Amino acid sequence: MFSKGFEPSRALGQNFLVDANIARKIASEAAAGQLPRAIEIGPGAGSLTIFLAEFFEQVLAIEADRALVAELQSLLMDRQIVNVDVVNGDALQFDFVHADLALLPTVLVGNLPYNIASQIILRVLEHAWYVESMVVMVQAEMADRLLAPAGSRNSSAFGVHVALMARTRSVLTVPSSVFIPSPKVASKVIRLDRIRDPISVVDPCLYATLIWVIKTTFGHRRQMLRRVLSSEQSSVVASLGIEVTRRPESLLMEEWIAIAQGLEEAGIGAPR
């Protein structure tokens, strides 16, 4: 699988998928939207990349580890795969808004490093509008937070934030035994499909206030709203018929939006 002497990097969060059946399932799910291009984050040794090459006209593979870039390029050459471009780069620093990339509808795919998965997902949703869908593997606990709807016990600031821009569903659970090295936790593959005309585009000011109030209140999730918001902000919330003794995880999406609209109309929205 790797050249002799190669050791996975803990610093880079490297856990390599070695089950070809699961890799093919992920690639097939990514191709369901019939988009022409896939961007793969963290291709590693190419176990998923070779299947993406079968399903897509173009594949752009972004790998942070220089040693693995060479490994992957060698694999692609040996298999005579010519529709995959491999670049060495950090997904958090990669220029997703580059004009050339925006020319093709795209699906983002990959086994995301657990320590930066949430940052990658939000960065792509907020800035790379040509990415219509994501099919990504993340830590099972993170997947559960994303899948928990607003108003449920397991809802989170991250999950509510993402739900403003995309619809999320579970694809499959992946055991730790199909990775080298084996992580200590299970993983899940999830699919995110971008919402058309999200609030972030239709009303950027309202979106900014929404994100501010979501993060502010979930930052103290065990406290009641009135303990976190100012008295003026709490008065606005109460005027909407929403009890300020409630906690953030109990709020439905329409209530979050109503609160943000109320704060905006009162001129006490997100600090600017």
N, C-alpha and C positions, 0 to 999 in steps of 0.2 A: 504493500500500500504506500509506504514512504521509503525514501532512500535510507540506506543504513546510517544510523547515528542520529536520525531526526527524533526530537523529543517534543511532544505537545507543550505549549506554553500556558501556564496557569495565569500569567499576567494578561494574556490575550483571551482568556476564557475559552481555550480550545478543547472541545469535545467533539470528536469526529463521528458522524453517522456512518455505520458500516453495513447497514441492512439495505440491500438493493431493492427489495420489495417496497419498503417504506419510502425510499427515495423516489421510486417510480410513482407511488401514490401521490406524493407531494407535488411532483412535476405535473401529473395528470390533473390534479385539482387546480394548480396554477393556470393550466391551459384551458380550463373550462370556459373562461370568458373570451377565448379566441382572440386574444390580443397579440400583436406581432412581436413584441419584445418583452424579455424578462431581464430584470436587474437582480443579480444574486449577491447577497451580502454574506461574506465569509464562506467562499466555496471550499476552502480547505483542500482536501485531496481530490475533490471533483466527483464524489459519489452521487451528488444530486445534479451537478453541472452536466454530466453526460446525458442525463435524461431530459433536462431542459433543452439541450441542443436538438433533441429529436422533435420536441413539441413547438419550438419557437423559431421564427425566422432569424432573430438576433438575440444573443445573450451577452450581457455585460456583467462580468464577474469582478467584484471588488474585494480584494484580499489584503489584509493589513500586514501579513507575514511575508517578507521578501523571499524567504526560503520556499514557502509554499507556492508562491507565484511561479517560480521555476519548475517545481514539481508538477503543477497543473498544466503549464504550457507544454511540458514534455508529454504528459498524458494525452493531451488534445492532439499533439502532433502524431503520436503513435497510433491513435485511433482515426486519424485523418478527419478530425472535426474542425471545420473552418468557419463556423458561424458564431464562435465565442471569442470575445475580446476580454483579456484578463488585464486588470490594472492593479497596481500596488497602491493602496490608500486606506485611510481610516474612514469608516462610514460616517463618523460624527463630523469629519472635516470635509467630506466629499461634496463637490459642487453639484448638488441635485438640481439646481435651477439653471444649469447651463443651457443655453438656447438650443444647441444641437439635440440634447436629450429630449426637450419638450416637443420635438417634431413627431414622436411616435407614442401612441397609447401604450402604457406599460403596466406590468404586474411586478411587484417587488416580492422576492422569494428569499428564504434563507433560514438557517439555524442561527438565530440571533444570540450573540453573547449575552448571558443573563444580566450582567452588570450594566449594560447599556441599551437593552432592548426597548425600554420605555422611551428613551431619548430618541432613538432611531425612528420609532413609530410616529411620535409626535412631530418630529422634524419633517418627515416625508409628508404626513397629512397636511401640515400647515404650509409647506413651501413647494412641494413637487406635485403640482396639480395634474400633470400628465400621468401620474401613477394612479390608475383607476382602482386597483385592488392590491391587497397584500395576502400572501399565503406564507406564514412564518411560524417557526417553531420557537416557543418560549417556555420558560419554567412554568410548570402546571399551576403553581400558586398565582403567578401573574395572569395566566389565562383565565383563571377563575375570577379574578378581580375585574378583568375586562368584560367577561361575559355576564357578570352580575348587573342586573338593570338598576337604574336609579330608583331609590326607594326600598331596596332590599338590604338585608342585614350586611351582606358582603360588598355593598357598593363602595366605591372609592373615588377620590378626586381624579385619578388617572382614568378610571373607567368612564366616569361621567364626561370628562374632557374628550375622550376619544369618541364617545357616542354622539357628540355634537357634530362630528365630521364623517363618521363611518358606521355601518352596520356590521356587527361582529358575530361570528358563529364558530362553534368547535368543529374541527374536521376529524381528528383522531388523537388518541393518547399514545405516547411513545415511551416505552420502558427504558430505564437507564442501561439495560443490558445490551442495547444495540449501538452503544457508543464506545469509542476508545479515546481517552480513558472513560470509564463509567462515571457519570456525575452522581452526586448523592441524592438527587431528587428526580422525579419523573418530569417529563416534558409533554406539552400538547402542541399540536399544530392547529392554528386558528386562521380563519379567513376574515379579512376586513374589506368591505366594498364601500367605496366613497359615496357619500350622500350628495345628490345634485343640489346646487344652490344652498350650501350650508350657511348658518348664521355668520360664520367667520368671513364670508364673502358678501352676503347680503347686507349685513350691518356690523362692520368691524368694531364700532364703539360699544355696541351691546355685547358683542363677543368678548371684548376686553373686560368688561364688567362681570360677565358670566364667569370667566376664568378666574378673575380676582376673587369673587365671592366664594366660588367653589374651593379654591385653594386655601383661602383664609379660614373658612369654617371647617373643612376637613383636616386642617392643621391642628384642630382641637376637637377631633371627632367625638370624644366622650362628653363634650360640654354642650349645653343648650345654646341655641342661636343667640339668645340675649346676652350670654356671657362672653361671646366672641365679637359680636357687632356693637357699634356705638349705639347710644340711646336713640339718636336720630335715625339711624339705619334700622334699628329694631322697630321703631314706630312705623316706618314704611312697610316693613314685613307684616306687622300686625294689621295694618290697614288693608292688606290684601286678603285677609282672612286666614293667614297662615300663623299658627301658634308659635310664638318665639321660645317656647319651652321645648320645642322639638330639637332633635339632633340631626346633623347633616345627612346621615345615611337613610333617614326616613323620608327625605324629600324626593318627590317624583320629578321627572325631567320638566314637565310643564310648570311645576312650582319653581324650579331653578330659574327658568326663563322669565316667569312672572316677577320674581324677586329682582332680577337684573334689570328688567324694564322699569320697575318701580323706582329703583335706585337711580337709574339714568334720568327718568322724568323729574325726580326730585333734585337732580344736580349733584348727587353724592355717589356717583358711580366709581369706577376704578380710578385710582390716582393717575394723573397724566402730567 
